[in-house]
Amino acid sequence: MTDTGAVGAREFGSARLEMRPLADADAPLYARIYGDAELMRFVAAPLSGAALQRSFNAALESTRARNFRGRYWRMVERAGGQ
């Protein structure tokens, strides 16, 4: 397991998938997901600009908080995973 900056949260996974807490490097992916009207059509209005940045910052803060408010995770398929 690897420490990712989230208090008490560590990476975990299987032979095929890796789960890790949201990190600064995930900003582009977060923007693609939460800014996409088609993906968000059943969730909420898509975000853009300052609202998107505020949302990402809040997700990072929540993930890193000492007092558990919620965790945001990124799932990644491992190379060669079946």
C-alpha positions, 0 to 999 in steps of 0.5 A: 500500500502507498500513502497518497496524502489522504489521512488514513487512506491507502491504495488497494486493489486486485490483480486487475484494478488499483484504487487510490484516493483522489490526488492533484494529478486527477484534475484533468480526469475530474474535469472531463467527467464532471464537465461532460453533459452526457455523463452528468445528465442523470446526476446534475448539471455539468460544471465548468470554470470556477465551479469545476475548480471549487468542486475539485478542491472540495473533493481533495479537501474531503479526501485529505481531511482528518475528520472523515467527511467522505473519500473520493477514489480513482480506479485504474486498470493495471497494465495487463489486467484481465 
